[in-house]
Amino acid sequence: MKADQTLDCIGLYCPMPIVKTAQKIKDLKTGDVLEILSDDIGIKLDMPAWCDSTGHEYLGTEEAGTEIKVYVKKTHE
C-alpha cells in the first residue's frame, strides 16, 4: 500500500505506537495515508480501536516476519 508518510515505531511498545501516531497524524493533510512500522503485536488490535475512537480510517495491516505495517488515513483535522 502506498503511504504519504512513514512512522517508525520499531522497538516501541503499548501505548507508544498509538501516542506517536496521534502526534504524527496532526502533521498530515486530510486524505493522507500514514504507514506505521511496528514489532508490537498489540498494534493489530490497538490501531483499529484508536481509529474507531478518533474517526480516522483504518486501512489495514501487512505483516512480514516480525515487522507489522499498519495504514491509517487521516479523515479530518
N, C-alpha and C positions, 0 to 999 in steps of 0.2 A: 504494500500500500504506500502511496506517495504522501509524504508529510511535508508541511511547510517549515517546521522546526522540530528538533530532537532534544529531549531532556534525558540526560544520563543519570539514572538512579541506581546503577550497579553498586552493590555493597551497602545500600541503604535499606533499612527495614521499617516496617509499620511503626509509626504513621508517616515517616519522612517522604516516601514517594508521593503520597497524597498532598502533603504540605507543600512540597516543591512544585507539584503540578498546579496547585491553587495559585501559587505565586507566579509561575511562568505563564499561565493562561491569560493573566492580566495584560501581558505584553503583546499578545496576539491580536489580530484583527478578527472581527466576526466572520466566520466561514473558514478560518484557517484550521488546519489539522496539526495536532501535536502528537508526536511519537514519543512514548515514554519507554526507556530501556530499563529493565529491572531483572534482578535474580531472586526477588522475594515472591514466592508463590501466592502469598496473600493478596497481591495486587490483582489477581484474576477475579477475586470477589470484591475487593475494596474499590477498584476503579469504576465498575458499573454502578455500585451503590453511591459513590460520590457523584457520578454523572446524574443519577436519578434525583439526588438531593439538590444539585446546583442547576439543573436544567441544560447542561451541556450534553452533547450527543456522544455516546459510547459507540465506537465504530467496529471494535473487535480486538482480538488478541492473536498474535502469532508467536509460536514457540520454536526455538532451535537450540537443542541441548538444554543448558541451564538458563539461557537468555530468553526473557519474555519481552515482547514488544506489544504495547497497548496503544491504541489510537483513539484520540478524543478530538471531536470537532467543537470549536468554540461557537456557540449559538447566540450569544448575547454579550453585552458589555457588563 
